[in-house]
Amino acid sequence: MADDQTRNAPPQAVSVDAPPQAVIFDTPPQAVIFDKDGTLVDFERTWSLPSVRAIRAAAHSPAAAAEAADALGLDLETGRFADDSLFLLGPNDACDDATRHLLDLVRYREVLDAESGRAVAPMPGAEALLDLLDGRGLPRAVMTNDSEAAAIRQLTRLGWLDRFDAVLGFDSGHGAKPDPSPVLAAAAALGVPAAACVMVGDTGHDIDAGRAAGMRTILIDPDRRYPGLAADIVVDDLDGIVAWLDS
């Protein structure tokens, strides 16, 4: 009976420190689909202070600023986002719906786009990973719950736009993660079957979308915030993906 239970047990996430990756990924991926914020782009450095400034600039009152920050999961004093913040996990339209009675949304988006565009910073290891993917000729896409235009601006600022074959946002016509539709659309844009793609992200929305699309998944989770999340591989950072690809 124990043997039957073992055979029928669901697959467990594998850390790159214990490498039976070939068992998990028995064929190499043919394309990579990335989340953006917290995966390729440093979320805190790019969004924390710009969000504080945008809320303060656009709020109808100090009380409205505090309420808007709370709705988005942002501490106005420290600039830190909660792990389950709407700003981190939700698409822009959900954030706007939650704050439109508190903020001048035109002013908010104007300040946020300008400030985050100047502040955008890469995650450590991103350049090395993109170099490795370039060398292997692997097509890749970004699928973010940010807007397509904002993603393009940030990738352009980082000098990365021509390193991606497709860029999709929540407003590109396919919805937002965790729905699998946008990541399936990214795979279609790359011309690669979903089952041959790997989805890389740092939240449950990314992994849930990738798994629902039939993709293999890599979770970046240095603090092990998602111990029950069924990603195929869990890494501490982008260097971990480079190590896995080179293994």
C-alpha positions in Angstrom: 0.0 0.0 0.0 2.8 2.4 0.8 4.3 1.8 -2.6 1.0 2.6 -4.3 0.7 5.8 -2.3 4.2 6.8 -3.3 3.5 6.2 -7.0 0.3 8.2 -6.8 1.7 11.1 -4.8 1.7 14.5 -6.7 5.1 15.7 -7.9 7.0 17.9 -5.5 8.8 21.1 -6.2 12.5 20.6 -6.7 15.2 23.0 -5.5 18.2 23.5 -7.7 20.4 22.5 -4.7 19.2 18.9 -5.2 19.4 18.3 -8.9 17.1 15.7 -10.3 16.1 18.4 -12.8 16.3 16.1 -15.7 13.5 14.1 -14.1 11.3 17.1 -13.8 12.3 18.7 -17.1 13.1 15.6 -19.1 13.3 17.7 -22.3 14.9 21.2 -22.4 12.4 24.1 -22.7 12.0 25.6 -26.2 10.9 29.0 -24.9 10.7 31.0 -21.7 7.9 33.2 -20.6 8.8 35.7 -17.8 6.8 37.6 -15.3 8.2 41.1 -15.0 8.0 42.7 -11.6 10.0 40.8 -9.0 11.3 38.4 -11.6 13.2 40.5 -14.1 12.6 44.0 -12.6 13.4 44.8 -9.0 10.0 45.4 -7.6 10.9 47.5 -4.5 13.4 49.7 -6.2 11.2 50.3 -9.2 7.8 50.8 -7.5 8.0 51.6 -3.8 9.0 55.3 -3.7 7.2 56.1 -7.1 4.0 54.6 -5.6 4.3 56.7 -2.5 4.9 59.9 -4.5 2.1 59.1 -6.9 -0.4 58.5 -4.2 0.5 61.6 -2.3 0.4 63.7 -5.5 -3.0 62.4 -6.6 -4.9 61.8 -3.4 -8.0 64.0 -2.7 -6.8 64.4 0.9 -4.3 63.0 3.4 -6.9 60.6 4.7 -7.6 59.5 1.1 -3.9 58.9 0.6 -3.8 56.6 3.6 -6.9 54.7 2.5 -5.6 54.3 -1.0 -2.3 53.0 0.2 -4.1 50.6 2.5 -6.2 49.4 -0.4 -3.1 48.8 -2.5 -1.2 47.1 0.3 1.4 49.8 0.6 2.9 51.3 3.8 3.2 55.0 3.0 5.8 55.6 5.6 8.3 52.8 4.6 7.3 52.3 1.0 7.0 48.6 1.6 4.3 46.5 0.0 2.6 43.6 1.7 3.3 40.1 0.1 -0.4 39.9 -0.8 -0.8 43.5 -1.9 -3.2 44.3 -4.7 -0.5 46.4 -6.4 1.8 43.3 -6.5 -0.7 40.7 -7.6 -3.6 42.5 -9.3 -3.7 44.1 -12.8 -3.8 47.8 -13.0 -7.5 48.1 -13.6 -8.2 46.3 -10.3 -5.9 48.8 -8.5 -7.8 51.6 -10.2 -11.2 50.2 -9.3 -10.1 50.1 -5.6 -8.8 53.7 -5.5 -10.7 55.7 -8.0 -12.9 57.4 -5.3 -9.7 58.3 -3.4 -7.3 59.4 -6.2 -7.2 61.5 -9.3 -6.3 58.5 -11.4 -5.0 60.5 -14.4 -2.6 62.3 -12.1 -1.7 59.1 -10.3 -0.9 57.2 -13.4 1.1 60.2 -14.8 3.3 60.5 -11.7 3.6 56.7 -11.3 4.6 56.1 -14.9 7.2 58.9 -14.9 8.7 58.0 -11.5 8.8 54.3 -12.0 10.3 54.8 -15.5 13.2 56.7 -14.0 13.6 54.3 -11.0 13.3 51.0 -12.9 16.1 48.6 -11.9 17.0 45.1 -13.0 17.0 42.1 -10.7 20.5 40.7 -10.0 21.4 38.1 -12.5 19.0 39.2 -15.2 21.7 40.2 -17.7 23.5 36.9 -17.3 20.4 34.9 -17.8 19.4 36.9 -20.9 22.9 36.5 -22.3 22.6 32.7 -21.8 19.2 32.6 -23.5 20.6 34.7 -26.3 23.5 32.2 -26.7 21.1 29.3 -26.9 18.7 31.0 -29.3 15.7 30.5 -27.0 12.7 32.7 -27.8 11.2 34.5 -24.8 8.3 36.7 -23.8 7.2 38.9 -20.9 3.7 38.5 -19.6 2.9 40.9 -16.8 -0.1 42.1 -15.0 1.2 45.6 -15.5 0.1 47.4 -18.7 1.8 46.5 -22.0 2.8 50.1 -22.5 4.5 50.3 -19.1 6.3 47.1 -19.6 7.6 48.3 -23.0 8.8 51.5 -21.5 10.6 49.8 -18.7 12.2 47.2 -20.9 13.3 50.0 -23.3 14.8 51.9 -20.4 16.8 48.8 -19.4 17.9 48.3 -23.0 16.1 44.9 -23.1 13.2 45.5 -25.4 14.9 43.8 -28.4 15.8 40.8 -26.2 12.1 39.7 -26.0 10.1 38.4 -28.9 6.8 39.4 -27.4 5.6 41.6 -24.5 2.1 41.2 -23.1 0.3 43.1 -20.4 -3.1 42.7 -18.6 -4.5 45.0 -21.3 -3.2 43.2 -24.4 -6.5 41.5 -24.9 -6.0 38.2 -23.1 -6.7 39.0 -19.5 -4.4 38.8 -16.5 -2.7 36.0 -14.4 -3.6 33.7 -12.8 -5.9 33.1 -15.8 -3.9 30.9 -18.2 -5.1 32.8 -21.3 -2.4 35.5 -21.3 0.5 33.0 -20.9 -1.1 30.8 -23.6 -1.2 33.9 -25.8 2.5 34.6 -25.1 3.3 31.0 -26.1 1.3 31.5 -29.3 3.2 34.7 -30.1 6.4 32.8 -29.8 5.1 30.0 -32.0 6.0 27.4 -29.4 3.5 24.9 -27.8 2.6 25.6 -24.3 3.9 22.3 -23.1 7.4 23.2 -24.5 7.5 26.5 -22.6 8.7 27.3 -19.1 6.9 30.0 -17.0 9.2 31.9 -14.7 7.7 34.1 -11.9 7.8 35.1 -8.3 4.2 34.7 -7.1 1.4 32.2 -7.0 -0.4 34.0 -9.8 2.6 33.3 -12.1 2.9 29.6 -11.2 -0.9 29.0 -11.2 -1.2 30.6 -14.7 1.7 28.6 -16.0 0.5 25.3 -14.6 -3.1 25.9 -15.9 -1.6 26.5 -19.3 0.2 23.2 -19.2 3.6 24.8 -18.9 6.5 23.8 -16.7 7.2 26.3 -14.0 10.1 27.9 -12.1 9.3 29.9 -8.9 11.8 32.5 -7.6 11.2 32.4 -3.9 14.3 33.3 -1.8 12.3 33.6 1.4 10.1 30.5 0.8 6.9 32.6 1.0 5.0 30.0 -1.0 5.9 26.6 0.6 2.7 24.9 -0.6 2.9 26.2 -4.2 3.3 23.4 -6.8 6.1 24.9 -8.9 8.3 22.3 -10.7 11.5 24.0 -9.5 12.1 26.6 -6.8 15.2 28.9 -6.9 16.5 31.7 -4.8 17.3 34.0 -7.6 17.9 34.3 -11.4 21.4 32.9 -10.9 19.7 29.7 -9.8 18.1 29.5 -13.2 21.4 30.0 -14.9 22.8 27.2 -12.8 19.9 24.9 -13.7 20.3 25.6 -17.4 24.0 24.9 -17.2 23.5 21.7 -15.2 
